[in-house]
Amino acid sequence: MIGTNNIGHNTAEEIAAGVQAIVAKLKKKLPETKILLLGVFPRGATRNKDQTIAEVDPRTGEVNAIIAKLDDGKKVKYL
């Protein structure tokens, strides 16, 4: 759930930088550990009267596009 609470207060770049910092710290402290990095779940959704989603905060997708690049195919896996 890393980054999800920042959606209301920070830019996508700031949130992604925080996630990147945590991944870097984990890699440094635990170099042999495999990291499963999950994307930030959609936030701020509103619904139409027929219960379809009308709007989701676009920063979620922006953050996920940035942090997806941390997937190195070896120690870090992004889902």
Stockholm file with secondary structure:
# STOCKHOLM 1.0

chainA/1-79         MIGTNNIGHNTAEEIAAGVQAIVAKLKKKLPETKILLLGVFPRGATRNKDQTIAEVDPRTGEVNAIIAKLDDGKKVKYL
#=GR chainA/1-79 SS CTTGGGTTTSCHHHHHHHHHHHHHHHHHHSTTCCEEECCCCCCSCEECTTSCEEECCTHHHHHHHHHGGGCCSSSEEEC
#=GC SS_cons        CTTGGGTTTSCHHHHHHHHHHHHHHHHHHSTTCCEEECCCCCCSCEECTTSCEEECCTHHHHHHHHHGGGCCSSSEEEC
//
